[in-house]
Amino acid sequence: MPITPIRGTDRGSDPAAAVPLVSGALPLVGHLPAFMSDTVSVLERGYAEHGQLFRLELAGTSMVVVLDPEHRKELLLQPETALSISAAYPFLRSMFGTGFYFMAEEEEYRRQRELFMPVFHGGPLRTYLGVMERRTRELIAQLGDEGELELVRTCGELNLRVIVDCFFGEEFGPLFADDLELFETFSGNVSFLLPPGLHPVRTWRSRVARRHLQRLTLRCLAQRRAHPLPAPDFLQSLTESRYRDGTPVPDSASVHQALGLVWAAGETTAGQLAWALADLLRRPEHHPALLAEQHRHLSPDAPLTVENLHRLTRMDHVLYESERLNPLAVLIARKTVRDTVVGGHRLRRGTFVLTSPYLVHRMPDEFPDPHAFRPERYVEDPKAAQRLFGFGSGIHRCLGRRFSRLEIKTCLTLLLRHYEMELIDVPRPVARLAPRAVTAPCRIRFRRRPEAASGGRPGQPRTGS
């Protein structure tokens, strides 16, 4: 039975109460304390007790979790007028205002989507690859022959440099070079499903960081407007963008769009890159085959190309498997705009309806032997990768997923080519209600491969004459 909005005003009794309730709810606060401190454990309990449809109560707010293919597909395809994404993520409004992307009215949302789409497709990706390779090689030169690095910090700093160069322009990189902590403070107001004002000190710090980032971005917009490029980039497109009636989009709106793009790309890509490297280092038995694949398809001296990277299918399968087991998005949420039927149960307006990439990716009906790290599953079932939705799905699927995957693949390919690496710390996920990133510190010990030092191919040491 699909998700069906109900027209009319007959609200009746509380219908969500018929959806099975997860055990452990406390008086008044329900599951809120446990859900805030260890979100995944509460979701896993719900799945173990009730299967693919269950309910949580968070201090008087009902949250219905749907995991079966039919309902989660419907959840992700319903329009904003039925199941609202903007109402489900109130922190985005406090960070970027009411006119940003899917916080905006339908026409403005479509205008912004049309503005963003060319950034992530076709020719720009080839240009971005050069930036990704250059920044990763700079990191390798900075690291030297051997030592230790902290995974979360290294991935965050590398990714920030890449996305600023790609979306703002390389000339603006120095403005943001040391601002990773500023972006982290800005992100400190992220409060999924709950009002951001619950943490007033964190909210104040986030607003201070936002004002500083806005000033930097305004400088970039003004400079690009004064010195336009022959081939416009994303930043220049912002300075030239107009509404449908021809009115120029004010810089106050363009700043939110620019910062929103950098924030979204930074949160997702840096976190998924850290997991991909951690997952790869936990399984060194895959390294020889990955290096052999590089040996077959990549020249040690030539720059990377989109075509050559596309041939590294074994690396693709490793990255898919990391995304499957460790998606940053534990939950994808919507909020009912009017009374809605889900799974035969009538839900009142204002009920949260959730699905979980983390749980679905570990369901045996979707992925056999779900807890095992098996990159070969994507050879056995070529459609398996299409069932992943760590980057979302439906009408709000992440526009930047190709950019993110290209950056992760580029970074891992070069790091694996140059270094033998091992984990010093066990990678542990963030447990609280937040993106399920790797918890810092997570240290890695690295040593340059002999063949990298001598200029040989990966896995093929070059001997002297």
C-alpha positions, -999 to 999 in steps of 0.1 A, spaced: 0 0 0 16 33 -10 19 64 11 -13 83 6 -21 119 17 -56 123 31 -77 153 22 -102 167 46 -103 176 82 -115 144 100 -86 137 123 -102 110 145 -82 93 172 -44 92 174 -36 68 145 1 66 149 -5 46 181 -14 16 160 22 14 146 43 -9 168 62 10 194 98 2 201 105 -10 237 123 12 262 101 43 260 103 64 293 74 84 307 72 119 291 105 118 272 99 84 254 130 73 235 146 107 234 176 102 257 186 69 241 179 82 206 201 112 211 230 93 227 230 61 205 207 65 175 218 33 157 211 11 187 176 23 191 169 18 154 184 -17 154 162 -26 184 131 -14 165 141 -35 135 148 -65 156 115 -62 175 91 -52 147 107 -55 113 102 -29 86 77 -7 102 79 7 138 74 38 159 95 59 182 82 86 206 105 115 213 91 138 240 56 138 225 67 137 188 58 105 169 84 92 145 74 63 122 103 44 105 96 26 72 122 2 57 103 -18 31 111 -10 -6 76 2 -15 72 27 13 107 41 14 105 47 -24 72 65 -19 87 85 10 115 98 -12 92 106 -42 64 124 -24 63 162 -31 69 189 -5 31 195 -3 26 160 11 58 150 30 80 180 38 118 178 38 121 215 50 100 208 80 120 177 89 153 196 90 148 228 109 185 234 114 189 242 77 166 271 80 186 286 109 219 280 90 210 292 55 176 310 57 142 302 43 152 308 7 179 281 5 174 251 -18 146 229 -6 138 254 21 126 277 -7 93 278 -25 90 253 -54 99 278 -82 130 291 -63 140 255 -54 139 245 -91 159 277 -101 186 268 -76 187 232 -87 191 243 -123 220 265 -111 237 237 -93 232 209 -119 258 220 -144 284 222 -116 283 184 -111 280 171 -147 301 167 -178 330 190 -184 333 205 -150 340 171 -135 371 167 -157 383 201 -145 376 191 -109 396 159 -113 427 180 -119 421 199 -87 415 167 -67 447 152 -80 468 183 -74 455 187 -39 461 151 -30 496 152 -44 503 183 -23 491 164 7 515 135 -1 544 159 -5 535 175 28 533 141 46 567 130 34 581 94 34 567 81 67 549 92 98 515 93 114 483 113 104 450 118 120 423 105 96 394 128 103 414 160 103 434 151 72 403 142 52 385 174 64 413 197 54 420 180 21 383 181 12 379 218 21 408 228 -1 393 207 -30 358 221 -28 369 258 -23 392 255 -54 365 238 -74 335 259 -65 350 293 -56 382 293 -76 418 285 -68 426 322 -62 403 321 -32 418 290 -16 441 310 8 410 328 22 396 295 35 429 276 39 428 276 77 390 277 82 381 240 87 374 247 124 352 276 114 332 254 92 330 228 120 317 255 144 292 266 118 280 230 115 277 228 153 241 239 150 231 208 131 203 192 151 185 165 131 148 164 138 150 186 169 149 224 173 184 239 170 176 262 199 180 233 223 217 242 225 219 280 229 257 283 233 263 261 203 237 280 183 255 313 192 289 300 181 274 287 149 259 322 141 293 339 148 310 315 125 283 320 98 288 357 98 325 354 93 320 329 65 294 352 49 319 381 49 345 359 32 321 347 6 309 383 -1 345 392 -8 348 363 -33 316 373 -50 326 410 -53 361 401 -67 346 376 -92 321 402 -103 349 428 -108 371 403 -126 349 378 -145 364 348 -162 361 341 -199 345 307 -191 321 313 -161 325 290 -131 300 284 -103 309 315 -84 305 337 -115 272 320 -123 260 331 -88 270 367 -95 250 367 -128 220 347 -117 185 362 -120 150 353 -110 124 344 -136 112 380 -139 148 392 -147 155 406 -113 191 400 -101 195 375 -73 208 396 -43 242 387 -28 225 379 5 208 349 -13 239 340 -33 260 338 -2 236 312 13 237 291 -19 275 292 -20 280 283 16 253 257 14 271 240 -14 305 240 4 289 229 36 270 200 20 300 188 0 323 191 30 301 172 54 294 143 30 326 139 11 350 143 40 331 119 62 326 93 35 363 96 25 374 89 60 352 58 62 364 45 28 401 48 39 394 33 73 374 4 58 402 -2 32 429 -3 59 409 -27 80 411 -52 51 446 -52 37 439 -85 19 422 -63 -8 453 -41 -14 473 -63 -38 443 -66 -62 437 -29 -61 473 -21 -68 474 -46 -97 443 -29 -111 462 4 -110 491 -13 -127 469 -24 -156 451 9 -162 472 38 -149 505 53 -160 527 62 -130 538 94 -147 506 106 -166 479 127 -149 447 108 -139 418 110 -164 381 103 -159 383 75 -184 412 57 -167 396 61 -133 364 46 -147 383 15 -155 392 9 -118 361 -11 -112 375 -30 -82 381 2 -64 345 12 -72 333 -20 -56 353 -13 -25 339 22 -22 304 10 -27 308 -15 1 322 11 24 292 34 16 269 4 22 282 -5 56 291 30 68 267 56 52 270 90 68 232 93 66 217 71 94 183 86 87 164 104 60 134 122 73 102 138 61 73 154 80 36 149 71 20 181 59 -15 166 62 -29 134 75 -13 105 56 -17 68 53 15 48 57 15 10 57 -22 10 63 -18 33 93 -32 68 93 -7 93 105 -16 128 117 -2 160 102 31 168 119 43 131 122 79 124 112 83 96 87 118 82 85 138 57 66 173 46 73 201 39 48 221 24 76 195 -3 84 184 -9 48 220 -15 37 222 -42 64 190 -60 56 196 -95 43 167 -92 18 185 -63 2 221 -75 6 228 -112 13 254 -117 40 249 -81 50 274 -76 77 304 -89 57 326 -66 37 322 -82 2 331 -59 -27 325 -89 -50 288 -87 -44 287 -59 -70 301 -83 -96 277 -111 -86 248 -86 -87 255 -56 -110 223 -39 -98 233 -40 -61 249 -5 -63 216 9 -75 200 -1 -41 225 21 -22 211 54 -10 237 68 13 235 99 -10 197 100 -8 172 90 -35 141 103 -52 135 139 -61 160 152 -35 189 128 -44 222 145 -38 233 164 -69 269 161 -58 272 124 -55 293 120 -87 316 148 -75 319 132 -41 326 97 -54 352 110 -79 370 129 -52 370 98 -28 382 75 -56 410 100 -67 423 104 -31 423 67 -23 439 57 -55 468 81 -50 472 74 -13 472 37 -19 497 40 -47 521 60 -26 518 45 9 517 14 29 493 23 56 479 8 88 455 19 115 468 27 149 433 33 164 402 13 158 377 35 137 346 42 158 314 59 145 298 89 161 270 74 182 248 104 188 221 118 166 244 133 139 260 122 107 276 88 114 312 100 108 344 85 121 352 97 156 384 116 160 411 108 168 417 79 145 455 77 137 471 61 107 508 51 103 521 54 68 553 46 49 561 54 13 561 23 -9 595 15 -24 581 15 -59 566 50 -53 599 63 -41 617 49 -72 590 59 -97 578 24 -105 543 12 -111 521 3 -81 529 -31 -69 558 -34 -94 591 -22 -78 615 -7 -103 650 -21 -100 682 -3 -110 702 -13 -141 
